[in-house]
Amino acid sequence: MAFLRRLGWYLVGLSIGVVFLVFFLKKKSGENGIEFCYFPNCRVLKDMRSKPLQFGEELSLSFRDTVLVKSFFTDGDIDFGSSDTKSTPCKTYSIANSVDGKNLLMTAKNCEDVVVIELIEQN
C-alpha cells in the first residue's frame, strides 16, 4: 500500500513538471517571438538587430538595402578572428553571409545606440 501511495505522489509531481516543461518549450520554440541566445555569435547579432541602422558614406548605393542587411543579422556568421571587438567606442565586426548563391562579407560597427554599416563586398 505504501508503494502505491508513493507512486501516486510521484505521478502527480511528474505531471505538474511536464505541464511546466511544455509551457517553457512552447515559448522557446519561437512561437511567441522569444529567442534564447547562448553563443557569442547569436548574442552579438541579436544585439545588432535591436539597434537602428545607419549606412556609411563609402557604402555603395546597390548595397543600401535594409532587407539585405537584416539578412546578415539573422543568418550571418561573425568572423571573430578578423573582427576588432576591443575597440572603443564602437566594436567592428566582420559578418559573412550567403545571399542568392553569392558569398558576401559585411563590415559593421556596433556602437552604443546605433549600428553603422561600413562595407559590403563579395568574396
C-alpha distance (Angstrom), angle and dihedral (degrees) to the residues before:
residue distance angle dihedral
M1 . . .
A2 3.82 . .
F3 3.80 90.5 .
L4 3.81 92.3 54.3
R5 3.82 91.2 48.6
R6 3.84 91.4 51.0
L7 3.81 90.5 45.9
G8 3.81 90.1 51.8
W9 3.81 93.0 51.3
Y10 3.80 90.0 45.7
L11 3.81 91.2 53.5
V12 3.83 91.6 47.8
G13 3.82 91.0 53.0
L14 3.78 91.9 44.0
S15 3.81 92.3 52.2
I16 3.83 91.8 49.9
G17 3.81 89.7 50.0
V18 3.80 92.1 49.2
V19 3.82 91.0 51.9
F20 3.83 91.2 52.7
L21 3.80 90.8 45.7
V22 3.81 92.4 52.1
F23 3.82 91.5 52.4
F24 3.82 91.7 47.6
L25 3.81 94.5 48.2
K26 3.80 91.5 46.0
K27 3.82 89.4 57.9
K28 3.79 92.0 44.7
S29 3.80 92.9 52.3
G30 3.79 90.7 73.8
E31 3.77 94.6 -110.9
N32 3.81 90.7 125.1
G33 3.80 96.0 34.3
I34 3.80 95.2 -103.0
E35 3.78 112.7 140.8
F36 3.79 127.0 -169.5
C37 3.80 114.3 -152.8
Y38 3.78 117.5 -169.7
F39 3.81 103.8 158.9
P40 3.83 125.3 71.8
N41 3.83 93.4 -118.1
C42 3.80 92.1 55.8
R43 3.81 94.6 43.4
V44 3.82 94.2 51.7
L45 3.81 93.5 46.0
K46 3.81 91.1 47.9
D47 3.81 89.8 51.2
M48 3.80 90.7 49.9
R49 3.81 92.1 48.9
S50 3.80 90.7 56.4
K51 3.83 94.7 58.0
P52 3.82 130.3 74.5
L53 3.82 118.1 -100.1
Q54 3.77 127.1 -119.2
F55 3.81 125.0 -176.6
G56 3.81 121.9 -137.7
E57 3.80 121.8 -126.0
E58 3.82 93.5 -114.8
L59 3.82 93.9 55.3
S60 3.80 113.3 110.6
L61 3.80 116.7 -114.2
S62 3.81 90.8 -123.7
F63 3.82 90.2 64.0
R64 3.82 97.0 46.2
D65 3.78 90.8 102.2
T66 3.79 116.8 126.9
V67 3.82 92.0 -156.6
L68 3.81 90.5 57.4
V69 3.80 92.0 46.4
K70 3.82 92.9 47.4
S71 3.82 88.8 52.7
F72 3.82 87.3 60.4
F73 3.80 89.4 53.9
T74 3.81 93.8 50.3
D75 3.83 103.6 35.7
G76 3.82 103.6 18.6
D77 3.78 130.1 113.2
I78 3.80 119.2 -140.3
D79 3.80 116.6 -135.2
F80 3.79 99.4 -145.3
G81 3.81 90.7 -177.5
S82 3.78 93.1 65.9
S83 3.82 95.6 33.1
D84 3.79 124.0 95.5
T85 3.80 103.6 -135.5
K86 3.81 95.7 163.3
S87 3.82 98.7 58.9
T88 3.78 121.4 112.1
P89 3.01 139.8 -108.9
C90 3.82 91.5 5.2
K91 3.80 126.9 26.0
T92 3.81 115.8 -138.1
Y93 3.81 119.2 -138.6
S94 3.82 132.2 -172.9
I95 3.80 110.2 -146.8
A96 3.81 122.8 -170.7
N97 3.80 123.2 -157.7
S98 3.78 137.8 164.4
V99 3.82 112.8 -131.9
D100 3.82 121.7 177.6
G101 3.81 91.3 -17.2
K102 3.82 93.2 -52.3
N103 3.78 121.3 114.7
L104 3.80 108.0 -134.5
L105 3.79 130.6 -173.8
M106 3.80 121.2 -155.3
T107 3.80 126.4 -165.4
A108 3.80 112.7 -155.2
K109 3.79 134.5 174.3
N110 3.79 113.8 -139.8
C111 3.80 105.9 -152.8
E112 3.80 129.4 178.2
D113 3.80 96.3 -88.8
V114 3.83 106.8 3.9
V115 3.81 140.7 41.5
V116 3.81 115.4 -134.7
I117 3.81 116.1 -156.5
E118 3.80 106.1 -149.3
L119 3.78 106.7 169.9
I120 3.79 141.1 3.7
E121 3.77 116.4 -173.2
Q122 3.78 137.3 168.1
N123 3.81 118.3 -112.6
